[in-house]
Amino acid sequence: MHVRTRHTPAFGVARVTLTSGEAVEASADTVLAHSFGVTRSKKGKSSGPAIFTAPAQGGWIDLAPRQPGDVYPLELSGQLGWSVASDAVLARPATVRHDHPWPAHQSLFGGDSGFLKHYSGVGSLVFASRGPVDALTLKAGEVVTVNPLFVLAFPDTVQVRLRALDPAEPQSIRTGEGLALDVAGPGTVLVQTRARP
């Protein structure tokens, strides 16, 4: 699977090129176009993502996020997993797993699903970002506080702590509203430059 982006960072489109029989998971309503012969099959519930598979000669699929913003491919090497904003994944190959439940998220959110999902494996994980993607690179022991509404992704090398900005104000671990995420390096935190609604 090869990913090429265009029209970034304001109205990004990702072209995912697939070899013979290769498949990618994406939401059907983000498909702008695809080459003739690419087939679609449903995965689980009808409103969930679909699997798009290339024919024998290979093919491509163009994906456009529902909201304006950037598209950003992150190449997973199999060495590190990544925590990703729950609504940020535009596409992923079968070689990248959604790890659920993920122990670190259970510690962070308790019994709730929270605003993050965990992915691991090998291949391109394509993000839909609200606004351009920015990177905060942290040295070992360096700590930064990030507004959860802007978090896009961070690797397993970082340590995180979630806390209330003001205990008297409402908070939501489903959205991150009213919370702060303290992140300690080493690692790179990817943020989107516009907040999730």
N, CA, C and O of each residue as an XYZ file, in Angstrom:
788
protein
N       0.847     -1.176      0.000
C       0.000      0.000      0.000
C       0.894      1.241      0.000
O       1.790      1.381      0.833
N       0.635      2.116     -0.933
C       1.395      3.361     -1.042
C       0.409      4.525     -0.959
O      -0.659      4.481     -1.569
N       0.766      5.569     -0.203
C      -0.135      6.713     -0.007
C       0.522      7.971     -0.545
O       1.670      8.275     -0.223
N      -0.223      8.700     -1.373
C       0.221     10.006     -1.866
C      -0.886     11.001     -1.554
O      -2.064     10.721     -1.776
N      -0.502     12.171     -1.038
C      -1.507     13.168     -0.668
C      -1.471     14.346     -1.635
O      -0.451     14.626     -2.265
N      -2.605     15.026     -1.734
C      -2.688     16.233     -2.542
C      -3.721     17.179     -1.911
O      -4.502     16.784     -1.044
N      -3.703     18.434     -2.370
C      -4.612     19.478     -1.871
C      -4.455     19.740     -0.374
O      -5.391     20.197      0.281
N      -3.284     19.453      0.159
C      -3.038     19.681      1.578
C      -2.486     21.090      1.773
O      -1.940     21.643      0.817
N      -2.593     21.698      2.936
C      -3.157     21.119      4.158
C      -4.630     21.453      4.397
O      -5.199     20.991      5.386
N      -5.265     22.239      3.524
C      -6.623     22.696      3.828
C      -7.710     21.698      3.435
O      -8.678     21.513      4.173
N      -7.555     21.054      2.279
C      -8.607     20.161      1.773
C      -7.986     18.868      1.258
O      -8.162     18.495      0.099
N      -7.258     18.196      2.141
C      -6.459     17.039      1.749
C      -7.248     15.876      1.180
O      -8.369     15.587      1.597
N      -6.617     15.212      0.203
C      -7.114     13.965     -0.380
C      -5.946     12.975     -0.355
O      -4.815     13.338     -0.681
N      -6.218     11.742      0.027
C      -5.188     10.700      0.038
C      -5.476      9.698     -1.063
O      -6.561      9.119     -1.109
N      -4.512      9.489     -1.954
C      -4.637      8.409     -2.946
C      -3.882      7.201     -2.413
O      -2.667      7.252     -2.220
N      -4.608      6.117     -2.176
C      -4.039      4.879     -1.674
C      -3.919      3.924     -2.851
O      -4.924      3.515     -3.432
N      -2.697      3.572     -3.197
C      -2.443      2.655     -4.309
C      -2.235      1.258     -3.753
O      -1.427      1.050     -2.847
N      -2.977      0.297     -4.309
C      -2.971     -1.073     -3.815
C      -2.439     -2.029     -4.875
O      -2.705     -1.859     -6.065
N      -1.689     -3.029     -4.440
C      -1.232     -4.070     -5.356
C      -2.328     -5.131     -5.486
O      -3.371     -5.028     -4.841
N      -2.098     -6.119     -6.296
C      -3.077     -7.174     -6.558
C      -3.589     -7.813     -5.269
O      -2.807     -8.355     -4.488
N      -4.905     -7.748     -5.049
C      -5.536     -8.377     -3.896
C      -5.343     -7.651     -2.584
O      -5.864     -8.087     -1.558
N      -4.604     -6.548     -2.591
C      -4.370     -5.805     -1.354
C      -5.640     -5.053     -0.964
O      -6.420     -4.640     -1.823
N      -5.838     -4.880      0.352
C      -7.073     -4.269      0.842
C      -6.766     -3.145      1.824
O      -5.719     -3.119      2.471
N      -7.718     -2.218      1.911
C      -7.623     -1.125      2.878
C      -8.995     -0.932      3.515
O     -10.024     -1.089      2.859
N      -8.996     -0.592      4.796
C     -10.239     -0.320      5.511
C     -10.465      1.181      5.550
O      -9.566      1.939      5.914
N     -11.659      1.611      5.179
C     -12.008      3.031      5.187
C     -13.520      3.160      5.280
O     -14.255      2.223      4.969
N     -13.971      4.315      5.706
C     -15.401      4.586      5.744
C     -15.884      4.866      4.322
O     -15.261      5.646      3.602
N     -16.971      4.247      3.916
C     -17.458      4.379      2.536
C     -17.777      5.813      2.158
O     -17.628      6.191      0.996
N     -18.220      6.629      3.129
C     -18.582      8.003      2.778
C     -17.375      8.935      2.652
O     -17.547     10.135      2.438
N     -16.155      8.399      2.784
C     -14.957      9.196      2.527
C     -14.335      8.884      1.162
O     -13.324      9.477      0.784
N     -14.951      7.942      0.422
C     -14.404      7.543     -0.881
C     -14.823      8.553     -1.944
O     -16.003      8.690     -2.266
N     -13.841      9.246     -2.472
C     -14.062     10.226     -3.534
C     -14.204      9.520     -4.887
O     -15.104      9.825     -5.670
N     -13.305      8.578     -5.143
C     -13.317      7.794     -6.387
C     -12.356      6.625     -6.218
O     -11.527      6.617     -5.308
N     -12.475      5.644     -7.098
C     -11.480      4.565     -7.113
C     -11.389      4.001     -8.521
O     -12.287      4.186     -9.343
N     -10.294      3.313     -8.781
C     -10.105      2.720    -10.105
C     -11.124      1.597    -10.308
O     -11.606      0.988     -9.353
N     -11.434      1.344    -11.574
C     -12.423      0.320    -11.908
C     -11.934     -1.045    -11.432
O     -10.767     -1.395    -11.602
N     -12.843     -1.806    -10.836
C     -12.522     -3.163    -10.389
C     -12.254     -3.284     -8.903
O     -12.238     -4.393     -8.369
N     -12.041     -2.150     -8.213
C     -11.877     -2.206     -6.756
C     -13.225     -2.608     -6.154
O     -14.251     -1.999     -6.460
N     -13.220     -3.627     -5.303
C     -14.473     -4.118     -4.716
C     -14.607     -3.655     -3.275
O     -13.621     -3.405     -2.582
N     -15.859     -3.550     -2.849
C     -16.160     -3.111     -1.485
C     -16.923     -4.203     -0.767
O     -17.859     -4.783     -1.316
N     -16.516     -4.487      0.478
C     -17.270     -5.415      1.319
C     -17.416     -4.797      2.695
O     -16.541     -4.060      3.151
N     -18.516     -5.097      3.349
C     -18.775     -4.517      4.663
C     -18.013     -5.289      5.729
O     -17.754     -6.486      5.603
N     -17.663     -4.553      6.792
C     -17.006     -5.179      7.941
C     -17.904     -4.969      9.141
O     -18.028     -3.850      9.637
N     -18.531     -6.031      9.612
C     -19.384     -5.927     10.798
C     -20.630     -5.117     10.543
O     -21.303     -5.305      9.530
N     -20.949     -4.194     11.479
C     -22.197     -3.441     11.415
C     -22.264     -2.583     10.154
O     -21.238     -2.168      9.614
N     -23.472     -2.329      9.702
C     -23.669     -1.654      8.415
C     -23.131     -0.230      8.405
O     -22.730      0.261      7.350
N     -23.110      0.454      9.560
C     -22.650      1.836      9.586
C     -21.135      1.951      9.770
O     -20.586      3.052      9.726
N     -20.467      0.827      9.974
C     -19.030      0.836     10.225
C     -18.211      0.955      8.952
O     -18.757      1.196      7.876
N     -16.900      0.786      9.076
C     -16.026      0.890      7.906
C     -16.219     -0.267      6.943
O     -16.795     -1.300      7.285
N     -15.726     -0.069      5.737
C     -15.789     -1.093      4.700
C     -14.362     -1.481      4.299
O     -13.405     -0.756      4.569
N     -14.248     -2.632      3.656
C     -12.953     -3.104      3.153
C     -12.972     -2.951      1.634
O     -13.866     -3.462      0.960
N     -11.977     -2.243      1.107
C     -11.838     -2.040     -0.329
C     -10.638     -2.842     -0.809
O      -9.529     -2.672     -0.303
N     -10.865     -3.732     -1.802
C      -9.831     -4.665     -2.257
C      -9.543     -4.451     -3.732
O     -10.455     -4.322     -4.549
N      -8.252     -4.416     -4.059
C      -7.834     -4.211     -5.452
C      -7.985     -5.491     -6.260
O      -7.804     -6.584     -5.723
N      -8.314     -5.374     -7.548
C      -8.379     -6.546     -8.425
C      -6.970     -7.048     -8.758
O      -5.979     -6.524     -8.250
N      -6.897     -8.066     -9.615
C      -5.614     -8.702     -9.946
C      -4.587     -7.720    -10.482
O      -3.394     -7.866    -10.216
N      -5.033     -6.725    -11.231
C      -4.099     -5.761    -11.827
C      -3.742     -4.622    -10.869
O      -3.006     -3.710    -11.247
N      -4.254     -4.662     -9.632
C      -4.004     -3.582     -8.682
C      -4.999     -2.443     -8.897
O      -5.862     -2.529     -9.771
N      -4.884     -1.402     -8.120
C      -5.801     -0.278     -8.273
C      -5.512      0.810     -7.258
O      -4.519      0.756     -6.532
N      -6.388      1.793     -7.218
C      -6.232      2.915     -6.283
C      -7.596      3.349     -5.776
O      -8.636      3.052     -6.365
N      -7.548      4.073     -4.645
C      -8.759      4.628     -4.065
C      -8.411      6.008     -3.517
O      -7.415      6.164     -2.810
N      -9.229      7.008     -3.841
C      -9.045      8.368     -3.336
C      -9.986      8.579     -2.154
O     -11.188      8.329     -2.249
N      -9.419      9.047     -1.036
C     -10.183      9.257      0.189
C     -10.122     10.714      0.599
O      -9.050     11.318      0.617
N     -11.277     11.281      0.930
C     -11.368     12.677      1.355
C     -12.112     12.729      2.688
O     -13.220     12.201      2.788
N     -11.527     13.354      3.716
C     -12.202     13.444      5.013
C     -13.521     14.211      4.916
O     -13.741     14.983      3.983
N     -14.386     13.982      5.894
C     -15.673     14.679      5.929
C     -15.506     16.163      6.219
O     -16.300     16.981      5.754
N     -14.465     16.521      6.996
C     -14.222     17.902      7.378
C     -13.003     18.451      6.636
O     -12.119     17.680      6.265
N     -12.937     19.765      6.410
C     -11.733     20.340      5.824
C     -10.520     20.071      6.719
O     -10.654     19.927      7.934
N      -9.352     20.007      6.110
C      -8.133     19.786      6.874
C      -7.137     18.958      6.091
O      -7.286     18.752      4.886
N      -6.121     18.488      6.788
C      -5.013     17.773      6.177
C      -5.280     16.267      6.185
O      -6.100     15.772      6.958
N      -4.581     15.559      5.322
C      -4.488     14.102      5.412
C      -3.015     13.794      5.644
O      -2.146     14.407      5.025
N      -2.734     12.848      6.532
C      -1.367     12.626      6.989
C      -1.110     11.135      7.131
O      -1.690     10.496      8.009
N      -0.247     10.558      6.282
C       0.090      9.148      6.442
C       1.221      8.959      7.455
O       2.262      9.608      7.354
N       1.017      8.084      8.414
C       2.031      7.734      9.402
C       2.455      6.299      9.139
O       1.629      5.387      9.165
N       3.739      6.102      8.888
C       4.248      4.765      8.576
C       4.596      4.038      9.873
O       5.491      4.460     10.606
N       3.885      2.943     10.151
C       4.175      2.127     11.326
C       5.178      1.044     10.933
O       5.014      0.364      9.920
N       6.223      0.897     11.755
C       7.309     -0.033     11.429
C       7.151     -1.398     12.080
O       7.883     -2.333     11.758
N       6.191     -1.512     13.000
C       6.043     -2.755     13.749
C       6.769     -2.701     15.086
O       6.567     -3.569     15.935
N       7.613     -1.688     15.284
C       8.373     -1.548     16.530
C       7.584     -0.833     17.619
O       7.723     -1.143     18.802
N       6.748      0.132     17.210
C       6.034      0.981     18.157
C       4.545      1.018     17.840
O       4.147      1.009     16.675
N       3.733      1.061     18.881
C       2.315      1.333     18.697
C       2.060      2.816     18.878
O       2.905      3.540     19.404
N       0.885      3.270     18.440
C       0.517      4.685     18.534
C      -0.882      4.819     19.102
O      -1.784      4.058     18.750
N      -1.057      5.796     19.987
C      -2.377      6.196     20.455
C      -2.854      7.313     19.542
O      -2.125      8.270     19.284
N      -4.086      7.184     19.052
C      -4.602      8.078     18.006
C      -5.976      8.599     18.425
O      -6.774      7.862     19.003
N      -6.248      9.873     18.130
C      -7.576     10.431     18.389
C      -8.634      9.516     17.770
O      -8.490      9.077     16.629
N      -9.687      9.234     18.517
C     -10.637      8.190     18.131
C     -11.301      8.409     16.783
O     -11.716      7.440     16.146
N     -11.417      9.658     16.325
C     -12.084      9.915     15.049
C     -11.107     10.291     13.935
O     -11.528     10.803     12.898
N      -9.806     10.044     14.133
C      -8.796     10.575     13.206
C      -8.373      9.631     12.081
O      -7.763     10.085     11.114
N      -8.675      8.337     12.173
C      -8.167      7.404     11.160
C      -9.047      7.440      9.917
O     -10.245      7.161      9.968
N      -8.419      7.792      8.806
C      -9.107      7.823      7.513
C      -9.031      6.463      6.831
O      -9.999      6.019      6.214
N      -7.879      5.799      6.941
C      -7.701      4.489      6.300
C      -6.588      3.719      6.986
O      -5.658      4.296      7.549
N      -6.709      2.390      6.922
C      -5.626      1.533      7.427
C      -5.636      0.208      6.684
O      -6.693     -0.300      6.312
N      -4.429     -0.355      6.470
C      -4.351     -1.665      5.841
C      -4.620     -2.763      6.871
O      -4.664     -2.499      8.073
N      -4.798     -3.979      6.396
C      -5.045     -5.109      7.297
C      -3.842     -5.395      8.176
O      -3.979     -6.047      9.211
N      -2.660     -4.920      7.784
C      -1.431     -5.162      8.549
C      -1.294     -4.232      9.757
O      -0.366     -4.380     10.553
N      -2.218     -3.273      9.893
C      -2.242     -2.395     11.061
C      -3.474     -2.755     11.895
O      -4.603     -2.716     11.408
N      -3.235     -3.103     13.149
C      -4.298     -3.571     14.041
C      -4.825     -2.450     14.925
O      -4.075     -1.571     15.349
N      -6.135     -2.495     15.200
C      -6.721     -1.667     16.261
C      -6.692     -2.525     17.517
O      -7.395     -3.532     17.600
N      -5.887     -2.132     18.490
C      -5.710     -2.910     19.720
C      -6.750     -2.474     20.749
O      -6.648     -1.398     21.339
N      -7.747     -3.325     20.952
C      -8.799     -2.996     21.911
C      -9.146     -4.240     22.718
O      -9.456     -5.272     22.121
N      -9.110     -4.190     24.026
C      -8.727     -3.028     24.838
C      -7.213     -2.867     24.881
O      -6.469     -3.812     24.620
N      -6.766     -1.652     25.215
C      -5.345     -1.366     25.350
C      -5.092     -0.999     26.813
O      -5.693     -0.053     27.323
N      -4.194     -1.749     27.506
C      -4.016     -1.561     28.956
C      -3.720     -0.121     29.381
O      -4.258      0.341     30.387
N      -2.876      0.596     28.637
C      -2.541      1.973     29.012
C      -3.768      2.886     28.935
O      -3.904      3.815     29.731
N      -4.661      2.619     27.973
C      -5.879      3.422     27.868
C      -6.849      3.080     28.992
O      -7.568      3.950     29.484
N      -6.869      1.813     29.396
C      -7.730      1.429     30.509
C      -7.281      2.139     31.787
O      -8.110      2.557     32.595
N      -5.953      2.272     31.964
C      -5.429      2.999     33.127
C      -5.791      4.480     33.054
O      -6.077      5.109     34.073
N      -5.775      5.035     31.831
C      -6.039      6.457     31.627
C      -7.517      6.800     31.764
O      -7.879      7.803     32.378
N      -8.374      5.945     31.179
C      -9.802      6.259     31.090
C     -10.694      5.414     31.995
O     -11.896      5.668     32.074
N     -10.136      4.420     32.677
C     -10.969      3.529     33.485
C     -11.799      2.631     32.573
O     -11.273      2.077     31.608
N     -13.068      2.486     32.863
C     -13.934      1.619     32.071
C     -14.477      2.265     30.813
O     -15.145      1.597     30.025
N     -14.208      3.551     30.600
C     -14.736      4.264     29.437
C     -13.817      4.081     28.236
O     -12.643      3.747     28.391
N     -14.351      4.299     27.045
C     -13.548      4.147     25.826
C     -12.600      5.320     25.621
O     -11.567      5.163     24.969
N     -12.923      6.495     26.162
C     -12.038      7.644     26.046
C     -11.949      8.205     24.643
O     -12.673      7.780     23.742
N     -11.041      9.179     24.464
C     -10.912      9.869     23.182
C      -9.754      9.349     22.338
O      -9.392      9.970     21.338
N      -9.158      8.198     22.736
C      -8.029      7.622     22.002
C      -8.299      6.172     21.623
O      -9.028      5.456     22.309
N      -7.689      5.757     20.509
C      -7.631      4.346     20.117
C      -6.162      3.997     19.919
O      -5.344      4.876     19.646
N      -5.826      2.720     20.056
C      -4.436      2.296     19.915
C      -4.274      1.425     18.670
O      -5.086      0.539     18.404
N      -3.204      1.696     17.912
C      -2.920      0.944     16.691
C      -1.475      0.465     16.710
O      -0.590      1.141     17.233
N      -1.248     -0.713     16.131
C       0.100     -1.252     16.002
C       0.162     -2.109     14.750
O      -0.864     -2.420     14.146
N       1.372     -2.488     14.367
C       1.559     -3.305     13.170
C       2.508     -2.633     12.202
O       3.347     -1.820     12.590
N       2.361     -2.987     10.927
C       3.246     -2.474      9.878
C       2.395     -1.913      8.745
O       1.454     -2.564      8.290
N       2.723     -0.710      8.292
C       2.011     -0.123      7.159
C       1.612      1.313      7.413
O       1.913      1.877      8.466
N       0.928      1.905      6.436
C       0.539      3.309      6.509
C      -0.817      3.469      7.181
O      -1.824      2.940      6.711
N      -0.830      4.198      8.276
C      -2.060      4.577      8.956
C      -2.337      6.015      8.518
O      -1.544      6.913      8.801
N      -3.460      6.239      7.828
C      -3.739      7.558      7.252
C      -4.694      8.324      8.156
O      -5.786      7.851      8.472
N      -4.264      9.523      8.572
C      -5.068     10.354      9.459
C      -5.811     11.429      8.683
O      -5.333     11.920      7.661
N      -6.987     11.787      9.186
C      -7.709     12.985      8.764
C      -7.552     13.983      9.892
O      -8.016     13.745     11.008
N      -6.901     15.098      9.609
C      -6.600     16.096     10.629
C      -7.418     17.353     10.387
O      -7.622     17.755      9.242
N      -7.886     17.973     11.463
C      -8.548     19.269     11.341
C      -7.461     20.335     11.318
O      -6.868     20.645     12.351
N      -7.204     20.888     10.156
C      -6.101     21.813      9.980
C      -4.811     21.059      9.732
O      -4.794     19.829      9.782
N      -3.710     21.787      9.460
C      -2.415     21.147      9.241
C      -1.949     20.371     10.474
O      -2.372     20.652     11.595
N      -1.071     19.393     10.249
C      -0.496     18.595     11.331
C       0.790     19.265     11.807
O       1.625     19.670     10.998
N       0.941     19.376     13.115
C       2.159     19.919     13.706
C       2.769     18.839     14.590
O       2.055     17.972     15.093
N       4.093     18.886     14.783
C       4.794     17.878     15.572
C       5.514     18.534     16.736
O       6.244     19.508     16.549
N       5.314     18.006     17.934
C       6.017     18.456     19.139
C       6.997     17.351     19.514
O       6.589     16.304     20.017
N       8.293     17.576     19.272
C       9.307     16.561     19.540
C       9.873     16.777     20.938
O      10.404     17.844     21.250
N       9.752     15.750     21.774
C      10.162     15.831     23.173
C      11.404     14.991     23.424
O      11.500     13.854     22.964
N      12.352     15.561     24.158
C      13.526     14.810     24.599
C      13.137     13.970     25.807
O      12.067     14.159     26.385
N      14.015     13.036     26.187
C      13.759     12.202     27.361
C      13.571     13.090     28.584
O      14.414     13.937     28.881
N      12.471     12.894     29.286
C      12.183     13.661     30.490
C      11.503     14.999     30.255
O      10.994     15.599     31.200
N      11.482     15.481     29.017
C      10.807     16.749     28.717
C       9.294     16.547     28.786
O       8.778     15.539     28.304
N       8.591     17.498     29.381
C       7.141     17.378     29.569
C       6.446     18.562     28.912
O       6.900     19.701     29.023
N       5.343     18.283     28.230
C       4.521     19.321     27.635
C       3.060     19.015     27.981
O       2.675     17.853     28.111
N       2.261     20.059     28.126
C       0.827     19.879     28.370
C       0.080     20.196     27.093
O       0.250     21.268     26.512
N      -0.749     19.261     26.658
C      -1.480     19.376     25.393
C      -2.977     19.371     25.678
O      -3.458     18.605     26.513
N      -3.699     20.225     24.983
C      -5.155     20.211     25.046
C      -5.634     18.960     24.291
O      -5.348     18.826     23.101
N      -6.358     18.042     24.954
C      -6.796     16.810     24.285
C      -7.610     17.039     23.013
O      -7.637     16.174     22.138
N      -8.276     18.193     22.898
C      -9.075     18.466     21.704
C      -8.212     18.641     20.458
O      -8.719     18.573     19.338
N      -6.900     18.869     20.647
C      -5.982     19.048     19.526
C      -5.095     17.824     19.284
O      -4.372     17.781     18.289
N      -5.137     16.834     20.170
C      -4.263     15.657     20.031
C      -4.638     14.855     18.790
O      -5.809     14.558     18.552
N      -3.618     14.511     18.005
C      -3.827     13.634     16.856
C      -3.271     12.243     17.157
O      -3.985     11.251     17.018
N      -1.993     12.159     17.571
C      -1.392     10.850     17.839
C      -0.093     11.010     18.617
O       0.568     12.046     18.545
N       0.263      9.960     19.367
C       1.562      9.911     20.030
C       1.985      8.450     20.185
O       1.139      7.562     20.290
N       3.319      8.201     20.198
C       3.818      6.823     20.250
C       3.858      6.272     21.668
O       3.684      7.008     22.640
N       4.089      4.967     21.772
C       4.163      4.296     23.068
C       5.381      4.712     23.890
O       5.443      4.399     25.079
N       6.354      5.411     23.290
C       7.555      5.818     24.029
C       7.266      6.908     25.051
O       8.035      7.084     25.996
N       6.165      7.647     24.877
C       5.860      8.741     25.802
C       5.005      8.235     26.959
O       4.329      7.212     26.855
N       5.053      8.975     28.059
C       4.190      8.710     29.205
C       3.166      9.838     29.276
O       3.493     11.001     29.035
N       1.925      9.486     29.610
C       0.870     10.498     29.640
C       0.100     10.456     30.952
O      -0.023      9.415     31.597
N      -0.415     11.625     31.323
C      -1.270     11.749     32.504
C      -2.405     12.693     32.146
O      -2.179     13.743     31.545
N      -3.611     12.325     32.510
C      -4.791     13.133     32.241
C      -5.233     13.786     33.543
O      -5.307     13.124     34.578
N      -5.530     15.092     33.496
C      -5.988     15.786     34.699
C      -7.021     16.842     34.338
O      -7.090     17.299     33.197
N      -7.812     17.217     35.316
C      -8.833     18.247     35.125
C      -8.181     19.623     35.119
O      -7.299     19.900     35.931
N      -8.617     20.487     34.203
C      -8.147     21.868     34.194
C      -8.695     22.621     35.407
O      -7.969     23.357     36.076
N      -9.967     22.428     35.676
C     -10.619     23.052     36.822
C     -11.629     22.037     37.364
O     -12.652     21.780     36.731
N     -11.342     21.463     38.533
C     -12.233     20.430     39.075
C     -13.686     20.873     39.219
O     -14.586     20.035     39.268
N     -13.923     22.189     39.288
C     -15.296     22.687     39.441
C     -16.037     22.741     38.104
O     -17.261     22.868     38.080
N     -15.299     22.645     36.988
C     -15.911     22.706     35.654
C     -16.177     21.295     35.130
O     -15.541     20.343     35.583
N     -17.125     21.141     34.164
C     -17.393     19.805     33.618
C     -16.203     19.273     32.819
O     -15.469     20.037     32.192
N     -16.028     17.958     32.854
C     -14.994     17.277     32.070
C     -15.595     16.070     31.370
O     -16.595     15.506     31.814
N     -14.963     15.685     30.262
C     -15.409     14.499     29.527
C     -14.199     13.712     29.038
O     -13.383     14.223     28.272
N     -14.092     12.455     29.489
C     -12.998     11.627     28.973
C     -13.326     11.053     27.592
O     -12.458     10.479     26.934
N     -14.562     11.206     27.162
C     -14.909     10.779     25.797
C     -14.395     11.769     24.758
O     -14.015     11.373     23.656
N     -14.383     13.073     25.109
C     -13.955     14.104     24.157
C     -12.664     14.794     24.566
O     -11.960     15.340     23.717
N     -12.341     14.777     25.865
C     -11.185     15.506     26.370
C     -11.518     16.902     26.838
O     -10.645     17.626     27.317
N     -12.772     17.287     26.705
C     -13.183     18.630     27.116
C     -12.972     18.830     28.611
O     -13.320     17.968     29.418
N     -12.391     19.990     28.974
C     -12.157     20.314     30.362
C     -10.956     19.608     30.970
O     -10.742     19.678     32.180
N     -10.161     18.919     30.133
C      -9.024     18.144     30.624
C      -7.713     18.638     30.009
O      -7.714     19.331     28.991
N      -6.607     18.273     30.637
C      -5.276     18.533     30.105
C      -4.535     17.208     30.045
O      -4.707     16.358     30.918
N      -3.710     17.027     29.016
C      -2.916     15.818     28.851
C      -1.447     16.194     29.003
O      -0.884     16.889     28.157
N      -0.833     15.731     30.085
C       0.600     15.949     30.292
C       1.351     14.810     29.622
O       1.073     13.639     29.882
N       2.303     15.151     28.758
C       3.041     14.155     27.979
C       4.522     14.307     28.270
O       5.072     15.402     28.155
N       5.184     13.189     28.655
C       6.614     13.194     28.938
C       7.353     12.398     27.873
O       6.942     11.292     27.521
N       8.446     12.963     27.360
C       9.230     12.330     26.314
C      10.108     11.204     26.839
O      10.196     10.980     28.046
N      10.759     10.495     25.914
C      11.009     10.908     24.532
C       9.901     10.481     23.573
O       9.202      9.492     23.794
N       9.767     11.257     22.509
C       8.798     10.922     21.465
C       8.261     12.165     20.796
O       8.531     13.285     21.230
N       7.502     11.962     19.739
C       6.912     13.060     18.984
C       5.401     12.998     19.103
O       4.785     11.982     18.780
N       4.812     14.080     19.565
C       3.354     14.182     19.668
C       2.854     14.916     18.431
O       3.291     16.031     18.148
N       1.939     14.293     17.696
C       1.328     14.933     16.535
C       0.044     15.614     16.986
O      -0.800     15.003     17.642
N      -0.094     16.895     16.626
C      -1.298     17.634     16.979
C      -1.931     18.202     15.716
O      -1.244     18.474     14.731
N      -3.243     18.376     15.757
C      -3.954     19.038     14.666
C      -4.148     20.483     15.083
O      -4.374     20.772     16.258
N      -4.061     21.378     14.132
C      -4.044     22.802     14.470
C      -5.441     23.417     14.577
O      -5.569     24.628     14.757
N      -6.465     22.614     14.472
C      -7.822     23.024     14.785
C      -8.424     21.973     15.707
O      -8.211     20.777     15.506
N      -9.171     22.406     16.714
C      -9.704     21.487     17.716
C     -10.859     20.669     17.167
O     -11.588     21.110     16.279
N     -11.013     19.459     17.718
C     -12.194     18.653     17.423
C     -13.406     19.361     18.001
O     -13.307     19.960     19.072
N     -14.558     19.311     17.321
C     -15.747     19.988     17.859
C     -16.274     19.272     19.094
O     -17.269     19.700     19.678
